[in-house]
Amino acid sequence: MDELKEASRRKASFGATVKAVLWSFFGVRKKSDYEKDAQQLNPVHVIIAGLIGAAIFIAVLLLIVKSVVGK
């Protein structure tokens, strides 16, 4: 339990977290960058950024489908 509390106190900015999550959606990441992120990113921020990224991705897909089907 102490490890989780310690991990949630990591100091990486939310912007750095969003950047890491976007790279993960793209699927390309250097191993050294991944290891750096694993040490610095706040897991709570990662979850929030992942949910926001997934919602945006789904919304974009829905807009594309509606525009194609509507024609």
N, CA, C and O atoms as a Tripos MOL2 file, in Angstrom:
@<TRIPOS>MOLECULE
protein
  284   283    71     0     0
PROTEIN
NO_CHARGES

@<TRIPOS>ATOM
      1 N           0.8240   -1.1910    0.0000 N.3       1 MET1
      2 CA          0.0000    0.0000    0.0000 C.3       1 MET1
      3 C           0.8660    1.2520    0.0000 C.2       1 MET1
      4 O           0.4980    2.2520   -0.6170 O.2       1 MET1
      5 N           2.0030    1.2170    0.6770 N.am      2 ASP2
      6 CA          2.8940    2.3610    0.6980 C.3       2 ASP2
      7 C           3.4710    2.6460   -0.6820 C.2       2 ASP2
      8 O           3.7360    3.8010   -1.0180 O.2       2 ASP2
      9 N           3.6690    1.5990   -1.4880 N.am      3 GLU3
     10 CA          4.1940    1.7800   -2.8380 C.3       3 GLU3
     11 C           3.2120    2.5720   -3.6930 C.2       3 GLU3
     12 O           3.6240    3.4160   -4.4890 O.2       3 GLU3
     13 N           1.9270    2.3080   -3.5360 N.am      4 LEU4
     14 CA          0.9100    3.0280   -4.2880 C.3       4 LEU4
     15 C           0.8750    4.4970   -3.8830 C.2       4 LEU4
     16 O           0.7700    5.3730   -4.7420 O.2       4 LEU4
     17 N           0.9600    4.7700   -2.6080 N.am      5 LYS5
     18 CA          0.9810    6.1600   -2.1440 C.3       5 LYS5
     19 C           2.2140    6.8750   -2.6540 C.2       5 LYS5
     20 O           2.1440    8.0330   -3.0680 O.2       5 LYS5
     21 N           3.3400    6.1890   -2.6250 N.am      6 GLU6
     22 CA          4.5820    6.7850   -3.1170 C.3       6 GLU6
     23 C           4.4970    7.0570   -4.6150 C.2       6 GLU6
     24 O           4.9450    8.1060   -5.0780 O.2       6 GLU6
     25 N           3.9330    6.1320   -5.3720 N.am      7 ALA7
     26 CA          3.8030    6.3000   -6.8240 C.3       7 ALA7
     27 C           2.8890    7.4690   -7.1560 C.2       7 ALA7
     28 O           3.1310    8.1780   -8.1330 O.2       7 ALA7
     29 N           1.8490    7.6850   -6.3660 N.am      8 SER8
     30 CA          0.9150    8.7730   -6.6480 C.3       8 SER8
     31 C           1.5010   10.1380   -6.3230 C.2       8 SER8
     32 O           0.9040   11.1580   -6.6680 O.2       8 SER8
     33 N           2.6460   10.1790   -5.6740 N.am      9 ARG9
     34 CA          3.3090   11.4520   -5.3450 C.3       9 ARG9
     35 C           4.3940   11.8220   -6.3510 C.2       9 ARG9
     36 O           5.1220   12.7930   -6.1440 O.2       9 ARG9
     37 N           4.5100   11.0720   -7.4190 N.am     10 ARG10
     38 CA          5.5350   11.3680   -8.4230 C.3      10 ARG10
     39 C           5.2840   12.7340   -9.0270 C.2      10 ARG10
     40 O           4.1410   13.1790   -9.1250 O.2      10 ARG10
     41 N           6.3580   13.3980   -9.4320 N.am     11 LYS11
     42 CA          6.2900   14.8090   -9.7740 C.3      11 LYS11
     43 C           6.1450   15.1250  -11.2630 C.2      11 LYS11
     44 O           6.1230   16.3020  -11.6220 O.2      11 LYS11
     45 N           6.0470   14.1420  -12.1330 N.am     12 ALA12
     46 CA          5.9250   14.4460  -13.5640 C.3      12 ALA12
     47 C           4.6500   15.2380  -13.8190 C.2      12 ALA12
     48 O           3.6190   15.0000  -13.1890 O.2      12 ALA12
     49 N           4.7340   16.1800  -14.7500 N.am     13 SER13
     50 CA          3.5790   17.0270  -15.0510 C.3      13 SER13
     51 C           2.5090   16.2440  -15.8010 C.2      13 SER13
     52 O           2.7710   15.1870  -16.3740 O.2      13 SER13
     53 N           1.3000   16.7930  -15.7800 N.am     14 PHE14
     54 CA          0.2010   16.1520  -16.4970 C.3      14 PHE14
     55 C           0.4640   16.2040  -17.9990 C.2      14 PHE14
     56 O           0.0740   15.2930  -18.7300 O.2      14 PHE14
     57 N           1.1240   17.2660  -18.4610 N.am     15 GLY15
     58 CA          1.4760   17.3710  -19.8760 C.3      15 GLY15
     59 C           2.4170   16.2530  -20.3150 C.2      15 GLY15
     60 O           2.2570   15.6910  -21.3980 O.2      15 GLY15
     61 N           3.3960   15.9330  -19.4720 N.am     16 ALA16
     62 CA          4.3130   14.8280  -19.7820 C.3      16 ALA16
     63 C           3.5530   13.5080  -19.7990 C.2      16 ALA16
     64 O           3.8590   12.6210  -20.5970 O.2      16 ALA16
     65 N           2.5780   13.3800  -18.9330 N.am     17 THR17
     66 CA          1.7600   12.1680  -18.8990 C.3      17 THR17
     67 C           0.9320   12.0400  -20.1660 C.2      17 THR17
     68 O           0.8470   10.9560  -20.7450 O.2      17 THR17
     69 N           0.3200   13.1350  -20.6020 N.am     18 VAL18
     70 CA         -0.4830   13.1180  -21.8250 C.3      18 VAL18
     71 C           0.4030   12.7410  -23.0130 C.2      18 VAL18
     72 O          -0.0030   11.9550  -23.8700 O.2      18 VAL18
     73 N           1.5910   13.2940  -23.0610 N.am     19 LYS19
     74 CA          2.5280   12.9780  -24.1430 C.3      19 LYS19
     75 C           2.8470   11.4740  -24.1640 C.2      19 LYS19
     76 O           2.8370   10.8480  -25.2240 O.2      19 LYS19
     77 N           3.1230   10.9110  -23.0060 N.am     20 ALA20
     78 CA          3.4350    9.4790  -22.9200 C.3      20 ALA20
     79 C           2.2350    8.6250  -23.3340 C.2      20 ALA20
     80 O           2.3990    7.6080  -24.0080 O.2      20 ALA20
     81 N           1.0360    9.0350  -22.9320 N.am     21 VAL21
     82 CA         -0.1690    8.2770  -23.2860 C.3      21 VAL21
     83 C          -0.4330    8.3600  -24.7870 C.2      21 VAL21
     84 O          -0.8130    7.3650  -25.4050 O.2      21 VAL21
     85 N          -0.2350    9.5350  -25.3770 N.am     22 LEU22
     86 CA         -0.4190    9.6670  -26.8190 C.3      22 LEU22
     87 C           0.5710    8.7970  -27.5850 C.2      22 LEU22
     88 O           0.2110    8.1810  -28.5880 O.2      22 LEU22
     89 N           1.8130    8.7450  -27.1200 N.am     23 TRP23
     90 CA          2.7960    7.8590  -27.7520 C.3      23 TRP23
     91 C           2.3690    6.4090  -27.6110 C.2      23 TRP23
     92 O           2.5930    5.6080  -28.5190 O.2      23 TRP23
     93 N           1.7640    6.0610  -26.4950 N.am     24 SER24
     94 CA          1.3270    4.6750  -26.3090 C.3      24 SER24
     95 C           0.1650    4.3280  -27.2400 C.2      24 SER24
     96 O           0.0640    3.1920  -27.7030 O.2      24 SER24
     97 N          -0.7180    5.3020  -27.5180 N.am     25 PHE25
     98 CA         -1.7890    5.0720  -28.4850 C.3      25 PHE25
     99 C          -1.2050    4.8470  -29.8760 C.2      25 PHE25
    100 O          -1.7150    4.0340  -30.6470 O.2      25 PHE25
    101 N          -0.1390    5.5680  -30.1880 N.am     26 PHE26
    102 CA          0.5100    5.4240  -31.4820 C.3      26 PHE26
    103 C           1.2600    4.0990  -31.5670 C.2      26 PHE26
    104 O           1.3760    3.5220  -32.6480 O.2      26 PHE26
    105 N           1.7650    3.6180  -30.4480 N.am     27 GLY27
    106 CA          2.3900    2.3020  -30.3960 C.3      27 GLY27
    107 C           3.8850    2.2820  -30.5900 C.2      27 GLY27
    108 O           4.4760    1.2110  -30.7300 O.2      27 GLY27
    109 N           4.5140    3.4500  -30.6030 N.am     28 VAL28
    110 CA          5.9540    3.5080  -30.8120 C.3      28 VAL28
    111 C           6.5740    4.2550  -29.6350 C.2      28 VAL28
    112 O           6.1990    5.3900  -29.3410 O.2      28 VAL28
    113 N           7.5140    3.6160  -28.9740 N.am     29 ARG29
    114 CA          8.1640    4.2420  -27.8210 C.3      29 ARG29
    115 C           9.5270    3.6070  -27.6200 C.2      29 ARG29
    116 O           9.6670    2.3870  -27.7000 O.2      29 ARG29
    117 N          10.5270    4.4260  -27.3620 N.am     30 LYS30
    118 CA         11.8560    3.8980  -27.0600 C.3      30 LYS30
    119 C          11.8370    3.2410  -25.6880 C.2      30 LYS30
    120 O          11.1040    3.6630  -24.7930 O.2      30 LYS30
    121 N          12.6460    2.2110  -25.5360 N.am     31 LYS31
    122 CA         12.6960    1.5140  -24.2510 C.3      31 LYS31
    123 C          13.1950    2.4520  -23.1460 C.2      31 LYS31
    124 O          12.6910    2.4130  -22.0240 O.2      31 LYS31
    125 N          14.1710    3.2830  -23.4580 N.am     32 SER32
    126 CA         14.7010    4.2030  -22.4470 C.3      32 SER32
    127 C          13.6380    5.2120  -22.0190 C.2      32 SER32
    128 O          13.5520    5.5590  -20.8410 O.2      32 SER32
    129 N          12.8260    5.6840  -22.9720 N.am     33 ASP33
    130 CA         11.7400    6.6150  -22.6230 C.3      33 ASP33
    131 C          10.6810    5.9240  -21.7700 C.2      33 ASP33
    132 O          10.1510    6.5100  -20.8260 O.2      33 ASP33
    133 N          10.3770    4.6710  -22.1110 N.am     34 TYR34
    134 CA          9.4020    3.9070  -21.3290 C.3      34 TYR34
    135 C           9.8780    3.7460  -19.8860 C.2      34 TYR34
    136 O           9.1040    3.9380  -18.9480 O.2      34 TYR34
    137 N          11.1460    3.3940  -19.7120 N.am     35 GLU35
    138 CA         11.6880    3.2050  -18.3590 C.3      35 GLU35
    139 C          11.6780    4.5150  -17.5810 C.2      35 GLU35
    140 O          11.3860    4.5300  -16.3850 O.2      35 GLU35
    141 N          11.9970    5.6120  -18.2620 N.am     36 LYS36
    142 CA         11.9680    6.9280  -17.6140 C.3      36 LYS36
    143 C          10.5400    7.2700  -17.1740 C.2      36 LYS36
    144 O          10.3190    7.7550  -16.0650 O.2      36 LYS36
    145 N           9.5780    7.0060  -18.0670 N.am     37 ASP37
    146 CA          8.1750    7.2790  -17.7380 C.3      37 ASP37
    147 C           7.7050    6.4230  -16.5640 C.2      37 ASP37
    148 O           6.9860    6.9060  -15.6890 O.2      37 ASP37
    149 N           8.1040    5.1700  -16.5470 N.am     38 ALA38
    150 CA          7.6720    4.2690  -15.4770 C.3      38 ALA38
    151 C           8.1540    4.7460  -14.1140 C.2      38 ALA38
    152 O           7.5190    4.4650  -13.0980 O.2      38 ALA38
    153 N           9.2470    5.4490  -14.0860 N.am     39 GLN39
    154 CA          9.7910    5.9510  -12.8150 C.3      39 GLN39
    155 C           9.2170    7.2950  -12.4150 C.2      39 GLN39
    156 O           9.1650    7.6180  -11.2280 O.2      39 GLN39
    157 N           8.7830    8.0920  -13.3970 N.am     40 GLN40
    158 CA          8.4020    9.4710  -13.1000 C.3      40 GLN40
    159 C           6.9070    9.7610  -13.1430 C.2      40 GLN40
    160 O           6.4380   10.6610  -12.4460 O.2      40 GLN40
    161 N           6.1540    9.0220  -13.9400 N.am     41 LEU41
    162 CA          4.7440    9.3680  -14.1290 C.3      41 LEU41
    163 C           3.8780    8.9430  -12.9510 C.2      41 LEU41
    164 O           4.0890    7.8970  -12.3380 O.2      41 LEU41
    165 N           2.9180    9.7720  -12.6630 N.am     42 ASN42
    166 CA          1.9420    9.5060  -11.6150 C.3      42 ASN42
    167 C           0.8820    8.5680  -12.1970 C.2      42 ASN42
    168 O           0.2590    8.9140  -13.2010 O.2      42 ASN42
    169 N           0.6610    7.4010  -11.6050 N.am     43 PRO43
    170 CA         -0.3100    6.4540  -12.1650 C.3      43 PRO43
    171 C          -1.7340    7.0030  -12.2440 C.2      43 PRO43
    172 O          -2.4890    6.6220  -13.1390 O.2      43 PRO43
    173 N          -2.1040    7.8720  -11.3440 N.am     44 VAL44
    174 CA         -3.4440    8.4750  -11.3890 C.3      44 VAL44
    175 C          -3.5640    9.3420  -12.6370 C.2      44 VAL44
    176 O          -4.5880    9.3170  -13.3190 O.2      44 VAL44
    177 N          -2.5140   10.1130  -12.9360 N.am     45 HIS45
    178 CA         -2.5180   10.9340  -14.1420 C.3      45 HIS45
    179 C          -2.5800   10.0700  -15.3990 C.2      45 HIS45
    180 O          -3.2450   10.4310  -16.3700 O.2      45 HIS45
    181 N          -1.8930    8.9360  -15.3830 N.am     46 VAL46
    182 CA         -1.8890    8.0390  -16.5390 C.3      46 VAL46
    183 C          -3.3000    7.5090  -16.8050 C.2      46 VAL46
    184 O          -3.7400    7.4530  -17.9530 O.2      46 VAL46
    185 N          -3.9950    7.1270  -15.7530 N.am     47 ILE47
    186 CA         -5.3590    6.6080  -15.9040 C.3      47 ILE47
    187 C          -6.2830    7.6960  -16.4470 C.2      47 ILE47
    188 O          -7.0680    7.4430  -17.3620 O.2      47 ILE47
    189 N          -6.1970    8.8960  -15.8930 N.am     48 ILE48
    190 CA         -7.0480   10.0010  -16.3450 C.3      48 ILE48
    191 C          -6.7430   10.3480  -17.7990 C.2      48 ILE48
    192 O          -7.6620   10.5080  -18.6030 O.2      48 ILE48
    193 N          -5.4690   10.4640  -18.1410 N.am     49 ALA49
    194 CA         -5.0840   10.7990  -19.5220 C.3      49 ALA49
    195 C          -5.5040    9.6860  -20.4790 C.2      49 ALA49
    196 O          -5.9170    9.9640  -21.6050 O.2      49 ALA49
    197 N          -5.4060    8.4460  -20.0520 N.am     50 GLY50
    198 CA         -5.8240    7.3270  -20.8930 C.3      50 GLY50
    199 C          -7.3180    7.3450  -21.1680 C.2      50 GLY50
    200 O          -7.7470    7.0920  -22.2940 O.2      50 GLY50
    201 N          -8.1070    7.6410  -20.1550 N.am     51 LEU51
    202 CA         -9.5670    7.7230  -20.3370 C.3      51 LEU51
    203 C          -9.9480    8.8800  -21.2540 C.2      51 LEU51
    204 O         -10.8200    8.7370  -22.1120 O.2      51 LEU51
    205 N          -9.2950   10.0260  -21.0730 N.am     52 ILE52
    206 CA         -9.5590   11.1740  -21.9430 C.3      52 ILE52
    207 C          -9.1480   10.8530  -23.3770 C.2      52 ILE52
    208 O          -9.8840   11.1490  -24.3180 O.2      52 ILE52
    209 N          -7.9690   10.2470  -23.5430 N.am     53 GLY53
    210 CA         -7.5090    9.8770  -24.8800 C.3      53 GLY53
    211 C          -8.4280    8.8860  -25.5530 C.2      53 GLY53
    212 O          -8.7040    9.0060  -26.7470 O.2      53 GLY53
    213 N          -8.9060    7.9090  -24.8070 N.am     54 ALA54
    214 CA         -9.8250    6.9170  -25.3720 C.3      54 ALA54
    215 C         -11.1490    7.5670  -25.7690 C.2      54 ALA54
    216 O         -11.7110    7.2320  -26.8120 O.2      54 ALA54
    217 N         -11.6470    8.4850  -24.9590 N.am     55 ALA55
    218 CA        -12.9060    9.1730  -25.2770 C.3      55 ALA55
    219 C         -12.7570   10.0090  -26.5460 C.2      55 ALA55
    220 O         -13.6550   10.0260  -27.3880 O.2      55 ALA55
    221 N         -11.6340   10.6970  -26.6850 N.am     56 ILE56
    222 CA        -11.3890   11.4970  -27.8890 C.3      56 ILE56
    223 C         -11.2680   10.5910  -29.1090 C.2      56 ILE56
    224 O         -11.8040   10.9060  -30.1710 O.2      56 ILE56
    225 N         -10.5750    9.4790  -28.9640 N.am     57 PHE57
    226 CA        -10.4030    8.5300  -30.0600 C.3      57 PHE57
    227 C         -11.7540    7.9910  -30.5250 C.2      57 PHE57
    228 O         -12.0110    7.9180  -31.7270 O.2      57 PHE57
    229 N         -12.6080    7.6170  -29.5930 N.am     58 ILE58
    230 CA        -13.9390    7.1040  -29.9270 C.3      58 ILE58
    231 C         -14.7820    8.1870  -30.5990 C.2      58 ILE58
    232 O         -15.4900    7.9120  -31.5680 O.2      58 ILE58
    233 N         -14.7070    9.4160  -30.0870 N.am     59 ALA59
    234 CA        -15.4730   10.5070  -30.6780 C.3      59 ALA59
    235 C         -15.0370   10.7720  -32.1210 C.2      59 ALA59
    236 O         -15.8750   11.0030  -32.9920 O.2      59 ALA59
    237 N         -13.7340   10.7370  -32.3700 N.am     60 VAL60
    238 CA        -13.2330   10.9430  -33.7330 C.3      60 VAL60
    239 C         -13.7030    9.8150  -34.6480 C.2      60 VAL60
    240 O         -14.1220   10.0660  -35.7780 O.2      60 VAL60
    241 N         -13.6360    8.5900  -34.1700 N.am     61 LEU61
    242 CA        -14.1190    7.4680  -34.9810 C.3      61 LEU61
    243 C         -15.6050    7.6010  -35.3030 C.2      61 LEU61
    244 O         -16.0200    7.3610  -36.4360 O.2      61 LEU61
    245 N         -16.3960    7.9790  -34.3190 N.am     62 LEU62
    246 CA        -17.8270    8.1600  -34.5540 C.3      62 LEU62
    247 C         -18.0950    9.2670  -35.5730 C.2      62 LEU62
    248 O         -18.9720    9.1240  -36.4250 O.2      62 LEU62
    249 N         -17.3510   10.3610  -35.4940 N.am     63 LEU63
    250 CA        -17.5240   11.4370  -36.4540 C.3      63 LEU63
    251 C         -17.1630   10.9940  -37.8730 C.2      63 LEU63
    252 O         -17.8370   11.3570  -38.8370 O.2      63 LEU63
    253 N         -16.1050   10.2140  -37.9880 N.am     64 ILE64
    254 CA        -15.7020    9.6990  -39.3050 C.3      64 ILE64
    255 C         -16.7780    8.7840  -39.8730 C.2      64 ILE64
    256 O         -17.1490    8.8930  -41.0410 O.2      64 ILE64
    257 N         -17.2730    7.8790  -39.0310 N.am     65 VAL65
    258 CA        -18.3050    6.9430  -39.4850 C.3      65 VAL65
    259 C         -19.5720    7.6750  -39.8820 C.2      65 VAL65
    260 O         -20.1620    7.3580  -40.9150 O.2      65 VAL65
    261 N         -20.0070    8.6490  -39.0860 N.am     66 LYS66
    262 CA        -21.2190    9.4060  -39.4160 C.3      66 LYS66
    263 C         -21.0490   10.1660  -40.7200 C.2      66 LYS66
    264 O         -21.9860   10.2530  -41.5130 O.2      66 LYS66
    265 N         -19.8640   10.7180  -40.9500 N.am     67 SER67
    266 CA        -19.6670   11.4830  -42.1870 C.3      67 SER67
    267 C         -19.6240   10.5750  -43.4020 C.2      67 SER67
    268 O         -20.0850   10.9640  -44.4740 O.2      67 SER67
    269 N         -19.0800    9.3720  -43.2590 N.am     68 VAL68
    270 CA        -19.0170    8.4390  -44.3840 C.3      68 VAL68
    271 C         -20.3940    7.8490  -44.6710 C.2      68 VAL68
    272 O         -20.7990    7.7610  -45.8310 O.2      68 VAL68
    273 N         -21.1100    7.4480  -43.6370 N.am     69 VAL69
    274 CA        -22.4260    6.8300  -43.8110 C.3      69 VAL69
    275 C         -23.4450    7.8740  -44.2760 C.2      69 VAL69
    276 O         -24.3690    7.5490  -45.0210 O.2      69 VAL69
    277 N         -23.2830    9.1010  -43.8480 N.am     70 GLY70
    278 CA        -24.2260   10.1530  -44.2050 C.3      70 GLY70
    279 C         -24.1640   10.5530  -45.6680 C.2      70 GLY70
    280 O         -25.1050   11.1610  -46.1780 O.2      70 GLY70
    281 N         -23.0810   10.2270  -46.3520 N.am     71 LYS71
    282 CA        -22.9520   10.6270  -47.7550 C.3      71 LYS71
    283 C         -23.6260    9.6660  -48.6140 C.2      71 LYS71
    284 O         -23.6310    9.8250  -49.8340 O.2      71 LYS71
@<TRIPOS>BOND
     1     1     2 1
     2     2     3 1
     3     3     4 2
     4     3     5 am
     5     5     6 1
     6     6     7 1
     7     7     8 2
     8     7     9 am
     9     9    10 1
    10    10    11 1
    11    11    12 2
    12    11    13 am
    13    13    14 1
    14    14    15 1
    15    15    16 2
    16    15    17 am
    17    17    18 1
    18    18    19 1
    19    19    20 2
    20    19    21 am
    21    21    22 1
    22    22    23 1
    23    23    24 2
    24    23    25 am
    25    25    26 1
    26    26    27 1
    27    27    28 2
    28    27    29 am
    29    29    30 1
    30    30    31 1
    31    31    32 2
    32    31    33 am
    33    33    34 1
    34    34    35 1
    35    35    36 2
    36    35    37 am
    37    37    38 1
    38    38    39 1
    39    39    40 2
    40    39    41 am
    41    41    42 1
    42    42    43 1
    43    43    44 2
    44    43    45 am
    45    45    46 1
    46    46    47 1
    47    47    48 2
    48    47    49 am
    49    49    50 1
    50    50    51 1
    51    51    52 2
    52    51    53 am
    53    53    54 1
    54    54    55 1
    55    55    56 2
    56    55    57 am
    57    57    58 1
    58    58    59 1
    59    59    60 2
    60    59    61 am
    61    61    62 1
    62    62    63 1
    63    63    64 2
    64    63    65 am
    65    65    66 1
    66    66    67 1
    67    67    68 2
    68    67    69 am
    69    69    70 1
    70    70    71 1
    71    71    72 2
    72    71    73 am
    73    73    74 1
    74    74    75 1
    75    75    76 2
    76    75    77 am
    77    77    78 1
    78    78    79 1
    79    79    80 2
    80    79    81 am
    81    81    82 1
    82    82    83 1
    83    83    84 2
    84    83    85 am
    85    85    86 1
    86    86    87 1
    87    87    88 2
    88    87    89 am
    89    89    90 1
    90    90    91 1
    91    91    92 2
    92    91    93 am
    93    93    94 1
    94    94    95 1
    95    95    96 2
    96    95    97 am
    97    97    98 1
    98    98    99 1
    99    99   100 2
   100    99   101 am
   101   101   102 1
   102   102   103 1
   103   103   104 2
   104   103   105 am
   105   105   106 1
   106   106   107 1
   107   107   108 2
   108   107   109 am
   109   109   110 1
   110   110   111 1
   111   111   112 2
   112   111   113 am
   113   113   114 1
   114   114   115 1
   115   115   116 2
   116   115   117 am
   117   117   118 1
   118   118   119 1
   119   119   120 2
   120   119   121 am
   121   121   122 1
   122   122   123 1
   123   123   124 2
   124   123   125 am
   125   125   126 1
   126   126   127 1
   127   127   128 2
   128   127   129 am
   129   129   130 1
   130   130   131 1
   131   131   132 2
   132   131   133 am
   133   133   134 1
   134   134   135 1
   135   135   136 2
   136   135   137 am
   137   137   138 1
   138   138   139 1
   139   139   140 2
   140   139   141 am
   141   141   142 1
   142   142   143 1
   143   143   144 2
   144   143   145 am
   145   145   146 1
   146   146   147 1
   147   147   148 2
   148   147   149 am
   149   149   150 1
   150   150   151 1
   151   151   152 2
   152   151   153 am
   153   153   154 1
   154   154   155 1
   155   155   156 2
   156   155   157 am
   157   157   158 1
   158   158   159 1
   159   159   160 2
   160   159   161 am
   161   161   162 1
   162   162   163 1
   163   163   164 2
   164   163   165 am
   165   165   166 1
   166   166   167 1
   167   167   168 2
   168   167   169 am
   169   169   170 1
   170   170   171 1
   171   171   172 2
   172   171   173 am
   173   173   174 1
   174   174   175 1
   175   175   176 2
   176   175   177 am
   177   177   178 1
   178   178   179 1
   179   179   180 2
   180   179   181 am
   181   181   182 1
   182   182   183 1
   183   183   184 2
   184   183   185 am
   185   185   186 1
   186   186   187 1
   187   187   188 2
   188   187   189 am
   189   189   190 1
   190   190   191 1
   191   191   192 2
   192   191   193 am
   193   193   194 1
   194   194   195 1
   195   195   196 2
   196   195   197 am
   197   197   198 1
   198   198   199 1
   199   199   200 2
   200   199   201 am
   201   201   202 1
   202   202   203 1
   203   203   204 2
   204   203   205 am
   205   205   206 1
   206   206   207 1
   207   207   208 2
   208   207   209 am
   209   209   210 1
   210   210   211 1
   211   211   212 2
   212   211   213 am
   213   213   214 1
   214   214   215 1
   215   215   216 2
   216   215   217 am
   217   217   218 1
   218   218   219 1
   219   219   220 2
   220   219   221 am
   221   221   222 1
   222   222   223 1
   223   223   224 2
   224   223   225 am
   225   225   226 1
   226   226   227 1
   227   227   228 2
   228   227   229 am
   229   229   230 1
   230   230   231 1
   231   231   232 2
   232   231   233 am
   233   233   234 1
   234   234   235 1
   235   235   236 2
   236   235   237 am
   237   237   238 1
   238   238   239 1
   239   239   240 2
   240   239   241 am
   241   241   242 1
   242   242   243 1
   243   243   244 2
   244   243   245 am
   245   245   246 1
   246   246   247 1
   247   247   248 2
   248   247   249 am
   249   249   250 1
   250   250   251 1
   251   251   252 2
   252   251   253 am
   253   253   254 1
   254   254   255 1
   255   255   256 2
   256   255   257 am
   257   257   258 1
   258   258   259 1
   259   259   260 2
   260   259   261 am
   261   261   262 1
   262   262   263 1
   263   263   264 2
   264   263   265 am
   265   265   266 1
   266   266   267 1
   267   267   268 2
   268   267   269 am
   269   269   270 1
   270   270   271 1
   271   271   272 2
   272   271   273 am
   273   273   274 1
   274   274   275 1
   275   275   276 2
   276   275   277 am
   277   277   278 1
   278   278   279 1
   279   279   280 2
   280   279   281 am
   281   281   282 1
   282   282   283 1
   283   283   284 2
@<TRIPOS>SUBSTRUCTURE
     1 MET1         2 RESIDUE 1 A MET
     2 ASP2         6 RESIDUE 1 A ASP
     3 GLU3        10 RESIDUE 1 A GLU
     4 LEU4        14 RESIDUE 1 A LEU
     5 LYS5        18 RESIDUE 1 A LYS
     6 GLU6        22 RESIDUE 1 A GLU
     7 ALA7        26 RESIDUE 1 A ALA
     8 SER8        30 RESIDUE 1 A SER
     9 ARG9        34 RESIDUE 1 A ARG
    10 ARG10       38 RESIDUE 1 A ARG
    11 LYS11       42 RESIDUE 1 A LYS
    12 ALA12       46 RESIDUE 1 A ALA
    13 SER13       50 RESIDUE 1 A SER
    14 PHE14       54 RESIDUE 1 A PHE
    15 GLY15       58 RESIDUE 1 A GLY
    16 ALA16       62 RESIDUE 1 A ALA
    17 THR17       66 RESIDUE 1 A THR
    18 VAL18       70 RESIDUE 1 A VAL
    19 LYS19       74 RESIDUE 1 A LYS
    20 ALA20       78 RESIDUE 1 A ALA
    21 VAL21       82 RESIDUE 1 A VAL
    22 LEU22       86 RESIDUE 1 A LEU
    23 TRP23       90 RESIDUE 1 A TRP
    24 SER24       94 RESIDUE 1 A SER
    25 PHE25       98 RESIDUE 1 A PHE
    26 PHE26      102 RESIDUE 1 A PHE
    27 GLY27      106 RESIDUE 1 A GLY
    28 VAL28      110 RESIDUE 1 A VAL
    29 ARG29      114 RESIDUE 1 A ARG
    30 LYS30      118 RESIDUE 1 A LYS
    31 LYS31      122 RESIDUE 1 A LYS
    32 SER32      126 RESIDUE 1 A SER
    33 ASP33      130 RESIDUE 1 A ASP
    34 TYR34      134 RESIDUE 1 A TYR
    35 GLU35      138 RESIDUE 1 A GLU
    36 LYS36      142 RESIDUE 1 A LYS
    37 ASP37      146 RESIDUE 1 A ASP
    38 ALA38      150 RESIDUE 1 A ALA
    39 GLN39      154 RESIDUE 1 A GLN
    40 GLN40      158 RESIDUE 1 A GLN
    41 LEU41      162 RESIDUE 1 A LEU
    42 ASN42      166 RESIDUE 1 A ASN
    43 PRO43      170 RESIDUE 1 A PRO
    44 VAL44      174 RESIDUE 1 A VAL
    45 HIS45      178 RESIDUE 1 A HIS
    46 VAL46      182 RESIDUE 1 A VAL
    47 ILE47      186 RESIDUE 1 A ILE
    48 ILE48      190 RESIDUE 1 A ILE
    49 ALA49      194 RESIDUE 1 A ALA
    50 GLY50      198 RESIDUE 1 A GLY
    51 LEU51      202 RESIDUE 1 A LEU
    52 ILE52      206 RESIDUE 1 A ILE
    53 GLY53      210 RESIDUE 1 A GLY
    54 ALA54      214 RESIDUE 1 A ALA
    55 ALA55      218 RESIDUE 1 A ALA
    56 ILE56      222 RESIDUE 1 A ILE
    57 PHE57      226 RESIDUE 1 A PHE
    58 ILE58      230 RESIDUE 1 A ILE
    59 ALA59      234 RESIDUE 1 A ALA
    60 VAL60      238 RESIDUE 1 A VAL
    61 LEU61      242 RESIDUE 1 A LEU
    62 LEU62      246 RESIDUE 1 A LEU
    63 LEU63      250 RESIDUE 1 A LEU
    64 ILE64      254 RESIDUE 1 A ILE
    65 VAL65      258 RESIDUE 1 A VAL
    66 LYS66      262 RESIDUE 1 A LYS
    67 SER67      266 RESIDUE 1 A SER
    68 VAL68      270 RESIDUE 1 A VAL
    69 VAL69      274 RESIDUE 1 A VAL
    70 GLY70      278 RESIDUE 1 A GLY
    71 LYS71      282 RESIDUE 1 A LYS
